Amino acid sequence: MEEIISCEDMAFSYSHENEEKDKKIPVFEGLNLTVQKGDFVAVLGHNGSGKSTLAKHFNAILLPQGGTCTVVGADTRDEDKLLLIRSHVGMVFQNPDNQIVATVVEEDVAFALENLGVPPDEIRERVDDALELVGMSDLKLRAPHQLSGGQKQRVAIAGIIAMRPQCIVLDEPTAMLDPRGRREVMETITALNKYFGVTVVLITHFMDEAAACKRVVVMSGGDIILDDAPKRVFSNVEKLKSVGLSVPQATELIFELKKAGYDLPLDVITARDCIEKLIGILEEQGVS
């Protein structure tokens, strides 16, 4: 498969605040990761694990201090390639209010396109297409401040989609939303990946969101400690707990039952799978 993002031996450190300028706080050293075109990747990690710092490298917001980060074949440290990189990899942040700049939904989605000098007819087409994809066409003339958190985040995603990127990186986009808003956003990005082939990198601390992805990357202390399909990653319950992470509720229940002596597999990550396993236990014990 074609690589869209490649990190090789990447290193990055922050300067220590209020101390010597040469004192650094390392985030990661020698980090290696690739994201293939069409991937749907969740990146997990406790606070300070380096996941958000990593995400900002994918859009050249931050630049590696060692090693390389290559996006669509371009080195992110090459200033001449910055527009190319950001046109192919869009970034959505935690607080949608920080990305909304206009007073009307459709104007906000058009904002970046206007700055790039895209012809008006093409802007109209792209804005309409993007709003349709995120299910916000009926609210295109609404003021953003009148929208719910989930709707605002979908507008922010539409603004990125209108740029027609190959990849969208979302840095904890549902952290400030209620369950309904979280569901709306997850349904939107899942559809973008499934039906339109958009590569998605989702930084999240919600295990159920990660379980819905095709691949899960787990970071701890700046290192990647797990990188596999969700079922295989979440079967490492004790390892995840040892680095301060939880697992999906269904996995947690199966884990506790297994400790109680029931012979159950740990690769259960959804409520449906969990119910099937529990029914199996009850049937074995003669309970109908």
C-alpha positions as a Markdown table, in Angstrom:
| # | Residue | x | y | z |
|---|---|---|---|---|
| 1 | Met | 0.0 | 0.0 | 0.0 |
| 2 | Glu | 1.0 | 3.6 | -0.5 |
| 3 | Glu | 2.5 | 5.5 | 2.5 |
| 4 | Ile | 1.0 | 8.9 | 3.2 |
| 5 | Ile | 2.9 | 9.6 | 6.4 |
| 6 | Ser | 6.3 | 8.2 | 7.4 |
| 7 | Cys | 8.3 | 9.0 | 10.6 |
| 8 | Glu | 11.8 | 7.6 | 10.7 |
| 9 | Asp | 14.0 | 7.8 | 13.8 |
| 10 | Met | 12.1 | 11.0 | 14.7 |
| 11 | Ala | 13.1 | 13.0 | 17.8 |
| 12 | Phe | 11.5 | 16.1 | 19.4 |
| 13 | Ser | 12.0 | 18.0 | 22.6 |
| 14 | Tyr | 10.4 | 21.0 | 24.2 |
| 15 | Ser | 12.4 | 23.8 | 25.8 |
| 16 | His | 12.0 | 23.9 | 29.6 |
| 17 | Glu | 9.9 | 26.9 | 30.7 |
| 18 | Asn | 11.5 | 29.4 | 33.1 |
| 19 | Glu | 14.8 | 27.6 | 33.1 |
| 20 | Glu | 17.9 | 27.5 | 31.0 |
| 21 | Lys | 17.2 | 27.8 | 27.3 |
| 22 | Asp | 19.4 | 24.8 | 26.5 |
| 23 | Lys | 17.5 | 22.5 | 28.9 |
| 24 | Lys | 15.2 | 20.3 | 26.9 |
| 25 | Ile | 12.2 | 18.0 | 27.8 |
| 26 | Pro | 12.4 | 15.1 | 25.4 |
| 27 | Val | 9.1 | 13.9 | 24.0 |
| 28 | Phe | 10.3 | 11.1 | 21.8 |
| 29 | Glu | 13.6 | 9.8 | 20.3 |
| 30 | Gly | 14.0 | 7.4 | 17.5 |
| 31 | Leu | 10.3 | 7.1 | 16.8 |
| 32 | Asn | 9.2 | 5.1 | 13.8 |
| 33 | Leu | 5.7 | 5.0 | 12.4 |
| 34 | Thr | 4.0 | 4.8 | 9.0 |
| 35 | Val | 0.4 | 5.5 | 8.0 |
| 36 | Gln | -0.9 | 4.0 | 4.8 |
| 37 | Lys | -3.3 | 5.6 | 2.4 |
| 38 | Gly | -6.8 | 4.6 | 3.5 |
| 39 | Asp | -5.8 | 3.8 | 7.1 |
| 40 | Phe | -8.1 | 4.6 | 10.0 |
| 41 | Val | -5.7 | 4.8 | 12.9 |
| 42 | Ala | -6.4 | 5.6 | 16.6 |
| 43 | Val | -3.5 | 6.9 | 18.7 |
| 44 | Leu | -3.8 | 6.3 | 22.4 |
| 45 | Gly | -1.7 | 7.4 | 25.4 |
| 46 | His | -2.0 | 9.0 | 28.8 |
| 47 | Asn | -1.3 | 12.8 | 29.2 |
| 48 | Gly | 2.3 | 13.5 | 28.3 |
| 49 | Ser | 2.8 | 10.3 | 26.2 |
| 50 | Gly | 3.5 | 12.4 | 23.1 |
| 51 | Lys | 0.4 | 11.6 | 21.0 |
| 52 | Ser | -0.6 | 15.2 | 20.4 |
| 53 | Thr | 3.0 | 16.2 | 19.7 |
| 54 | Leu | 3.2 | 13.4 | 17.2 |
| 55 | Ala | 0.0 | 14.5 | 15.5 |
| 56 | Lys | 1.3 | 18.1 | 15.0 |
| 57 | His | 4.2 | 16.7 | 13.1 |
| 58 | Phe | 1.9 | 15.2 | 10.5 |
| 59 | Asn | 0.7 | 18.6 | 9.5 |
| 60 | Ala | 4.1 | 20.3 | 9.9 |
| 61 | Ile | 2.9 | 22.4 | 12.8 |
| 62 | Leu | 5.9 | 21.0 | 14.6 |
| 63 | Leu | 9.1 | 19.8 | 12.9 |
| 64 | Pro | 11.4 | 16.9 | 13.9 |
| 65 | Gln | 14.6 | 17.9 | 15.6 |
| 66 | Gly | 16.1 | 14.5 | 14.6 |
| 67 | Gly | 15.2 | 12.0 | 12.0 |
| 68 | Thr | 12.5 | 12.7 | 9.4 |
| 69 | Cys | 8.8 | 13.1 | 9.0 |
| 70 | Thr | 7.7 | 12.6 | 5.4 |
| 71 | Val | 4.1 | 13.5 | 4.3 |
| 72 | Val | 3.0 | 12.6 | 0.7 |
| 73 | Gly | 6.6 | 12.2 | -0.1 |
| 74 | Ala | 7.7 | 15.6 | 1.1 |
| 75 | Asp | 10.0 | 16.3 | 4.1 |
| 76 | Thr | 8.1 | 18.5 | 6.5 |
| 77 | Arg | 11.2 | 20.6 | 7.1 |
| 78 | Asp | 11.2 | 21.7 | 3.5 |
| 79 | Glu | 9.5 | 25.1 | 3.7 |
| 80 | Asp | 8.8 | 25.0 | -0.1 |
| 81 | Lys | 6.6 | 22.0 | 0.5 |
| 82 | Leu | 4.5 | 23.4 | 3.4 |
| 83 | Leu | 1.5 | 24.3 | 1.2 |
| 84 | Leu | 1.6 | 20.9 | -0.4 |
| 85 | Ile | 1.7 | 19.1 | 2.9 |
| 86 | Arg | -1.1 | 21.1 | 4.5 |
| 87 | Ser | -3.3 | 20.7 | 1.4 |
| 88 | His | -3.0 | 16.9 | 1.7 |
| 89 | Val | -3.2 | 16.6 | 5.5 |
| 90 | Gly | -5.9 | 18.6 | 7.3 |
| 91 | Met | -5.9 | 19.1 | 11.1 |
| 92 | Val | -9.0 | 19.2 | 13.4 |
| 93 | Phe | -8.5 | 20.3 | 17.0 |
| 94 | Gln | -10.2 | 19.6 | 20.3 |
| 95 | Asn | -12.2 | 22.8 | 20.5 |
| 96 | Pro | -14.2 | 23.6 | 17.4 |
| 97 | Asp | -14.7 | 27.2 | 18.5 |
| 98 | Asn | -10.9 | 27.7 | 17.9 |
| 99 | Gln | -11.4 | 26.8 | 14.2 |
| 100 | Ile | -14.6 | 28.6 | 13.3 |
| 101 | Val | -13.9 | 32.1 | 12.0 |
| 102 | Ala | -17.1 | 33.2 | 10.1 |
| 103 | Thr | -20.6 | 34.2 | 11.2 |
| 104 | Val | -22.3 | 31.8 | 8.8 |
| 105 | Val | -21.7 | 28.1 | 8.4 |
| 106 | Glu | -21.1 | 28.0 | 4.7 |
| 107 | Glu | -18.8 | 31.0 | 4.8 |
| 108 | Asp | -16.7 | 29.3 | 7.4 |
| 109 | Val | -16.3 | 26.2 | 5.3 |
| 110 | Ala | -15.3 | 28.5 | 2.3 |
| 111 | Phe | -12.8 | 30.6 | 4.3 |
| 112 | Ala | -9.6 | 28.6 | 3.5 |
| 113 | Leu | -10.6 | 28.1 | -0.1 |
| 114 | Glu | -11.1 | 31.9 | -0.5 |
| 115 | Asn | -7.6 | 32.5 | 1.0 |
| 116 | Leu | -6.1 | 30.1 | -1.5 |
| 117 | Gly | -7.7 | 31.9 | -4.4 |
| 118 | Val | -10.0 | 29.0 | -5.5 |
| 119 | Pro | -12.4 | 30.2 | -8.2 |
| 120 | Pro | -15.9 | 31.1 | -6.8 |
| 121 | Asp | -17.8 | 28.4 | -8.8 |
| 122 | Glu | -15.4 | 25.7 | -7.5 |
| 123 | Ile | -15.7 | 27.1 | -3.9 |
| 124 | Arg | -19.5 | 26.8 | -4.2 |
| 125 | Glu | -19.2 | 23.2 | -5.4 |
| 126 | Arg | -16.7 | 22.2 | -2.7 |
| 127 | Val | -18.6 | 23.8 | 0.1 |
| 128 | Asp | -21.8 | 22.2 | -0.9 |
| 129 | Asp | -20.1 | 18.8 | -1.2 |
| 130 | Ala | -18.4 | 19.1 | 2.1 |
| 131 | Leu | -21.5 | 20.1 | 4.0 |
| 132 | Glu | -23.4 | 17.3 | 2.4 |
| 133 | Leu | -20.7 | 14.8 | 3.5 |
| 134 | Val | -20.9 | 15.8 | 7.1 |
| 135 | Gly | -24.7 | 16.1 | 7.2 |
| 136 | Met | -24.8 | 19.9 | 7.7 |
| 137 | Ser | -26.4 | 21.1 | 4.4 |
| 138 | Asp | -29.7 | 22.1 | 6.0 |
| 139 | Leu | -27.8 | 24.3 | 8.5 |
| 140 | Lys | -25.5 | 26.0 | 6.0 |
| 141 | Leu | -27.0 | 29.5 | 6.6 |
| 142 | Arg | -27.1 | 29.1 | 10.4 |
| 143 | Ala | -24.8 | 31.1 | 12.7 |
| 144 | Pro | -22.1 | 28.7 | 14.1 |
| 145 | His | -22.8 | 30.0 | 17.7 |
| 146 | Gln | -26.3 | 28.5 | 17.4 |
| 147 | Leu | -25.0 | 25.0 | 16.8 |
| 148 | Ser | -24.3 | 22.2 | 19.3 |
| 149 | Gly | -20.8 | 21.1 | 20.0 |
| 150 | Gly | -21.1 | 18.1 | 17.7 |
| 151 | Gln | -22.5 | 20.2 | 14.9 |
| 152 | Lys | -19.7 | 22.8 | 15.3 |
| 153 | Gln | -17.1 | 20.0 | 15.1 |
| 154 | Arg | -18.7 | 18.7 | 11.9 |
| 155 | Val | -18.5 | 22.2 | 10.4 |
| 156 | Ala | -14.8 | 22.3 | 11.3 |
| 157 | Ile | -14.4 | 18.9 | 9.6 |
| 158 | Ala | -16.3 | 20.2 | 6.6 |
| 159 | Gly | -13.8 | 23.1 | 6.3 |
| 160 | Ile | -11.0 | 20.5 | 6.1 |
| 161 | Ile | -12.9 | 18.3 | 3.7 |
| 162 | Ala | -13.5 | 21.3 | 1.3 |
| 163 | Met | -9.7 | 21.4 | 0.9 |
| 164 | Arg | -10.0 | 17.8 | -0.4 |
| 165 | Pro | -7.1 | 16.4 | 1.6 |
| 166 | Gln | -5.9 | 12.8 | 1.4 |
| 167 | Cys | -5.7 | 12.6 | 5.2 |
| 168 | Ile | -7.4 | 14.2 | 8.2 |
| 169 | Val | -5.7 | 14.2 | 11.6 |
| 170 | Leu | -8.1 | 14.8 | 14.5 |
| 171 | Asp | -6.6 | 15.7 | 17.9 |
| 172 | Glu | -9.1 | 14.6 | 20.5 |
| 173 | Pro | -12.1 | 16.1 | 18.5 |
| 174 | Thr | -14.7 | 14.7 | 20.9 |
| 175 | Ala | -13.1 | 15.5 | 24.2 |
| 176 | Met | -15.4 | 18.5 | 24.8 |
| 177 | Leu | -18.6 | 17.0 | 23.5 |
| 178 | Asp | -21.5 | 15.2 | 25.0 |
| 179 | Pro | -22.3 | 11.5 | 24.0 |
| 180 | Arg | -24.5 | 12.6 | 21.1 |
| 181 | Gly | -21.9 | 15.0 | 19.8 |
| 182 | Arg | -19.2 | 12.3 | 20.1 |
| 183 | Arg | -21.4 | 9.9 | 18.2 |
| 184 | Glu | -22.1 | 12.4 | 15.4 |
| 185 | Val | -18.4 | 13.1 | 14.9 |
| 186 | Met | -17.4 | 9.4 | 14.9 |
| 187 | Glu | -20.1 | 8.6 | 12.4 |
| 188 | Thr | -18.9 | 11.4 | 10.2 |
| 189 | Ile | -15.2 | 10.4 | 10.2 |
| 190 | Thr | -16.0 | 6.7 | 9.9 |
| 191 | Ala | -18.1 | 7.4 | 6.8 |
| 192 | Leu | -15.3 | 9.5 | 5.3 |
| 193 | Asn | -12.9 | 6.7 | 5.7 |
| 194 | Lys | -15.2 | 3.9 | 4.6 |
| 195 | Tyr | -17.0 | 5.4 | 1.7 |
| 196 | Phe | -14.5 | 8.0 | 0.4 |
| 197 | Gly | -11.2 | 6.5 | 1.3 |
| 198 | Val | -10.0 | 9.5 | 3.4 |
| 199 | Thr | -7.1 | 8.5 | 5.6 |
| 200 | Val | -8.0 | 9.2 | 9.3 |
| 201 | Val | -5.6 | 9.6 | 12.2 |
| 202 | Leu | -7.6 | 10.0 | 15.4 |
| 203 | Ile | -6.0 | 11.0 | 18.7 |
| 204 | Thr | -8.4 | 10.0 | 21.4 |
| 205 | His | -8.7 | 9.0 | 25.1 |
| 206 | Phe | -12.0 | 7.2 | 24.5 |
| 207 | Met | -11.4 | 3.5 | 24.2 |
| 208 | Asp | -14.7 | 2.8 | 22.5 |
| 209 | Glu | -13.7 | 5.3 | 19.7 |
| 210 | Ala | -10.4 | 3.5 | 19.3 |
| 211 | Ala | -12.1 | 0.2 | 19.1 |
| 212 | Ala | -14.1 | 1.4 | 16.1 |
| 213 | Cys | -10.9 | 2.1 | 14.1 |
| 214 | Lys | -9.0 | -0.3 | 11.9 |
| 215 | Arg | -5.7 | 0.1 | 13.7 |
| 216 | Val | -4.6 | 1.2 | 17.2 |
| 217 | Val | -1.3 | 2.7 | 18.1 |
| 218 | Val | -0.5 | 3.0 | 21.8 |
| 219 | Met | 2.2 | 5.5 | 23.1 |
| 220 | Ser | 3.8 | 5.7 | 26.5 |
| 221 | Gly | 6.8 | 7.9 | 27.4 |
| 222 | Gly | 7.3 | 8.9 | 23.8 |
| 223 | Asp | 7.5 | 5.2 | 22.6 |
| 224 | Ile | 5.1 | 3.2 | 20.6 |
| 225 | Ile | 4.4 | 0.1 | 22.7 |
| 226 | Leu | 1.6 | -1.4 | 20.7 |
| 227 | Asp | 0.5 | -1.1 | 17.1 |
| 228 | Asp | -2.0 | -3.6 | 15.8 |
| 229 | Ala | -5.7 | -4.2 | 15.1 |
| 230 | Pro | -8.0 | -3.2 | 17.9 |
| 231 | Lys | -8.9 | -6.7 | 19.1 |
| 232 | Arg | -5.2 | -7.6 | 19.4 |
| 233 | Val | -4.2 | -4.3 | 21.1 |
| 234 | Phe | -7.0 | -4.4 | 23.7 |
| 235 | Ser | -6.4 | -8.0 | 24.5 |
| 236 | Asn | -3.2 | -6.7 | 26.3 |
| 237 | Val | -5.4 | -5.5 | 29.2 |
| 238 | Glu | -2.7 | -5.6 | 31.9 |
| 239 | Lys | -0.1 | -3.9 | 29.7 |
| 240 | Leu | -2.5 | -1.1 | 28.9 |
| 241 | Lys | -3.4 | -0.7 | 32.6 |
| 242 | Ser | 0.3 | -0.6 | 33.5 |
| 243 | Val | 0.7 | 2.6 | 31.4 |
| 244 | Gly | -2.4 | 4.3 | 32.8 |
| 245 | Leu | -4.9 | 3.4 | 30.1 |
| 246 | Ser | -8.2 | 1.6 | 30.2 |
| 247 | Val | -9.9 | -0.7 | 27.7 |
| 248 | Pro | -13.4 | -0.8 | 26.2 |
| 249 | Gln | -16.1 | -1.6 | 28.8 |
| 250 | Ala | -16.9 | -4.9 | 27.0 |
| 251 | Thr | -13.2 | -5.9 | 27.3 |
| 252 | Glu | -13.1 | -4.9 | 30.9 |
| 253 | Leu | -16.1 | -7.1 | 31.8 |
| 254 | Ile | -14.6 | -10.1 | 30.0 |
| 255 | Phe | -11.3 | -9.5 | 31.7 |
| 256 | Glu | -12.9 | -9.6 | 35.1 |
| 257 | Leu | -14.9 | -12.7 | 34.3 |
| 258 | Lys | -11.7 | -14.4 | 33.1 |
| 259 | Lys | -10.1 | -13.6 | 36.4 |
| 260 | Ala | -13.1 | -15.2 | 38.1 |
| 261 | Gly | -12.3 | -18.4 | 36.3 |
| 262 | Tyr | -14.4 | -18.3 | 33.1 |
| 263 | Asp | -12.7 | -19.5 | 29.9 |
| 264 | Leu | -13.2 | -16.4 | 27.7 |
| 265 | Pro | -11.0 | -14.8 | 25.0 |
| 266 | Leu | -9.8 | -11.2 | 25.7 |
| 267 | Asp | -10.3 | -10.1 | 22.1 |
| 268 | Val | -13.8 | -8.8 | 22.8 |
| 269 | Ile | -14.2 | -5.1 | 22.2 |
| 270 | Thr | -17.9 | -4.5 | 21.4 |
| 271 | Ala | -21.1 | -4.9 | 23.4 |
| 272 | Arg | -22.4 | -7.2 | 20.7 |
| 273 | Asp | -19.4 | -9.5 | 21.0 |
| 274 | Cys | -19.6 | -9.4 | 24.8 |
| 275 | Ile | -23.3 | -10.4 | 24.8 |
| 276 | Glu | -22.6 | -13.3 | 22.5 |
| 277 | Lys | -19.9 | -14.6 | 24.9 |
| 278 | Leu | -22.1 | -14.2 | 27.9 |
| 279 | Ile | -25.0 | -16.0 | 26.2 |
| 280 | Gly | -22.5 | -18.8 | 25.5 |
| 281 | Ile | -21.5 | -19.0 | 29.2 |
| 282 | Leu | -25.2 | -19.2 | 30.3 |
| 283 | Glu | -26.0 | -21.9 | 27.7 |
| 284 | Glu | -23.1 | -24.0 | 28.9 |
| 285 | Gln | -24.5 | -23.7 | 32.4 |
| 286 | Gly | -28.0 | -24.7 | 31.2 |
| 287 | Val | -29.5 | -21.3 | 31.6 |
| 288 | Ser | -31.9 | -20.6 | 28.7 |
